[in-house]
């Protein structure tokens, strides 16, 4: 593979017309991941661990905190509080994307978002704007935002990609199959990981063709958007496949319905969204361990602790300085760890404690607790 000039599409990888993620694309992605670990985003600070993106919803109707931060002053104070609790950047949005939500008009979204973006940016906060409108993105960038987080990946507004490209801003490309209404809420997949990776790859190609530089692209699997609980869980189990796209990975699982279904079990009722923060922190730790660039969360403190612990474990593995590391290293070199035979046998048999129930849920397309709640939220 030829070496590429900065800002140029890698030769032989993102080829027009290649919908599938080709072998050359995998090679390029591997090279990027080897060079940059979890990835760096040009135009943003370089964190040495998974970053924490706090959420400020300036909306009356978001699924978990609608109305709490609807006032500009309160929203700015909340954003600053999130930073004090450990957020590295703050994502400001003025439109709910939950299923069936009525779109706000452009003027109202601008009224909600711009003063909050300006207020936070003036305090030195790294601000992301969560919008599907090019006009809101453009004015937010002018007000001090550093990143555009578009759940449609530029599909909802054809002017979005040109605006972001002209500004030279980083851009989040999320997996999106359209607005969440009717049959589009659930989503149908034969192989959710392959389809999401392929569709994200195609969208990244379009974004690159539109002029956004490769080092300013972040990808997001779109948990909860046109996906059922089992789809979200399988995607989380295969974040390595998403990272292999070769761009930093954002994971936004906070308080989402699939967590409620997992916590409810087969027969229970899912807990309210605001009671899913411990589960969110667990996903944050898993995502950080899997190499995610950032996690997007409503409650910051627990996730900020989780990603720091994950980073400490990564450091211990890299340096081999953790207690007992020498013995573990020898065990790995000999191919034996205590209890490995039992674990290997269980793996070969395709069995782990509780696996039968989970496998049945995935195989039948029925997630834990889905009887009482259907549809994916896509809530922000």
SULKAMO-V375260 format. One record per helix or strand of 3 or more residues. SS is the DSSP state (@ for helix, = for strand). FROM is the first residue (numbers start at 1). LEN is the number of residues. If there is no record, write none. Layout:
ss: <SS SS>
from: <FROM FROM>
len: <LEN LEN>
This chain:
ss: <@ = @ = @ = @ = @ = @ @ @ = @ @ = @ @ @ = @ @ @ @>
from: <23 51 72 89 106 127 134 147 159 170 182 192 214 217 229 239 248 257 273 277 294 300 325 340 355>
len: <14 7 14 5 17 4 9 4 9 5 4 18 3 4 9 5 4 8 3 13 4 20 10 10 10>
